[in-house]
């Protein structure tokens, strides 16, 4: 038998564009890392030539993306802690309200002076201060979004995970985070947009007699305003518009399409006797599969009906209770009907036709 030979695939325009994009991302990361390790300079000389504007735009974009990643990590940790513990919820939610009421400039002196004292000879302290100030404009709505998503997660899905024997880590990865994915993506877009408002303040600011400046599109605009250079200001606005459009098309649009498969779709479950007698449909069970990203409603509907407080009564011969030993032989003679536990404490192992 001859081996199957597939025709050689010719690279298309999409492949070339993706390779160029990956090369640009790697180059931007390397350049930004070098800027982190550069010797400390209190006021960097900003070049107002158009040729320097793409490099400054990449620096500003790198700071915004780094702050957004830190914001997502903070949101996951905060939302999970507040949703799982009542004591943490009573402490963290008021603390979050206080922190989000503080303006970005309120964090400026403490962050700059503290980080500059930690890294007096390198540019790391000033860069971290700028990133954390952008973080304070992005993190709060992401944290509240994840917390609300966890609180709104239907209980039948959690019951199904417990019955399946999932540990908390797997439940977090395959149920809770996918269920909150849509809110995290949409709030991430708003957070990224909020960070751009403070770009000029984060990259060029004064503390007393000291003038701190970082290379970026915000400092480019600040110097252009100080010098009255209208042409440089117009170029900075155009560069920022192009950057925002590119981020929307290359990052947020694909993410919005991707998270659609994690949407919780309410589907009508099987109607019980009481629902049929009253002419109303049974409560809906959300169709959501966090493990594989499938939108098929059948597996979760079966598991939810299996482990939740169902309105149907199972046939006596197919009833097995795993909570006690009095009905362990119910498969043969139906002794499970004499179980001493209340119906809500029984764990139904199988339903049968």
Secondary structure, 3 states (H helix, E strand, C coil): CCCCCCCCCCCCHHHHHHHHHHHHHHHHHHHHHHHHCCECCCECCCCCCHHHHHHHHHHHHHHHHHHHHHHHHHHHHHHHHHHHCHHHHHHHHHHHHHHHHCCHHHHHHHHHHHHHHHCCCECHHHHHHHHHHHHHCCHHHHHHHHHHHHHCCCHHHHHHHHHCCCCHHHHHHHHHHHHCHHHHHHHHHHHHHHHHHCHHHHHEEEECCEEEECCCHHHHHHHHHHHCCHHHHHHHHHHHHHHHHHHHHHHHHHHHHHHHHHCCEEEECCCCHHHHHHCCCCCEEEECCCCCCCCCCHHHHHHHHHHCCCCCCCCHHHCCECCCCCCCCHHHHCHHHHCCCCHHHCCECCCCC
